[in-house]
Amino acid sequence: MVRRPPVTPRGVFIALEGGDGAGKSTQLELLAEALRLRGVVDAPGRPELVLTREPGGTEVGAQIRQALLHGGDVAPLTEALLYAADRAQHVAQVVGPALQRGAVVVSDRYLDSSIAYQVEGRGLTEAQVRGMNAYATGGLLPHLTVLLDIDPDEGSRRRAAGGGPPDRLERAGAAFHRRVNARYRSLMAANPDRYAVVDAAQPPEAVHAQVLASVMAVLAERGLADLPPSARTGKHVAGVGQ
Ligand code: TYD
C-alpha cells in the first residue's frame, strides 16, 4: 500500500465552508482583497496568498468536478471517493506545496464538505469518509475552518435567484440540504477552537468583517499578522462556536 507522508505545513491553511448559496465565493474575494490591502500577504517579506477550491482546484480535479456536478448518476460511495480523489490531487499539487513554501492557503471547501454532504446528506458512515480522506490527504487539517452559516431554504432561494440550472448536488432536495446544514453546525460546535461560525444572513460587509477578524486572529497566533490589543482577548471572533 502506498502511504502518503504527512504534510508538515510552514504556512497557514484556512477552509471556508457553507451550504449552497452561503456566499462563499463573494467572501473569498473580499477576504483576499482585504488581506492584500492590509499588506498581510503578497507584499515584500510577507507570505504569498493562495486561493483555491474543491472540487476542481487542479486539472484532473476540474474533470472530477464536471463528472460530479454535471454528469449522470453517481452512487454515494463513488461520489465520496471522487471528492476524496479530487482532494488527494489538490493536497498533492496545490495545498501541500503552498504550505511548504509558507503560504497562506484559503480553500473554498475542504474535508468538512465531505462530512456534511456525503455522511449526513448521502448516509455514508463517518468512519468510511474520514478513513478515505485521511488516506487521501495524509491527515492534513486546516488551522481554521470558517463556516458561513446559512438557513438552507434561504440558501436555495439565493442560488435560484443567481440563475443557471442547479447542479447534481443542488438538486438533492430540501431535506438533504437541511441535514447538511445541521451537520456543519454540529461539526463546528464540537471543536470551537478550530472553527469560526459566521451568520451568513447578514449583509455581505458584516459577514466579511467577521470572516476577516477570525482569519487575522489565526494569522496573529502564528506570528503572521498584528492584531489591535482589543482583539487579543478571547478566541478568534464573536460568533466562534455559536
Ligand atoms: P461548490 O463549487 O462550492 O458549489 P457552490 O458554489 O454551489 O457551493 O461545490 C460544489 C458542490 O459539491 C456543492 O454542492 C457541495 C459539494 N461537495 C460535496 O458534496 N462534498 C465535498 O467534499 C465537496 C468539496 C463539495
Boltz pocket constraint, residues with backbone or C-beta under 6 A from the ligand:
constraints:
  - pocket:
      binder: B
      contacts: [[A, 18], [A, 19], [A, 20], [A, 21], [A, 54], [A, 55], [A, 69], [A, 83], [A, 108], [A, 109], [A, 110], [A, 111], [A, 112], [A, 113], [A, 114], [A, 115], [A, 117], [A, 118], [A, 169], [A, 170]]
      max_distance: 6.0
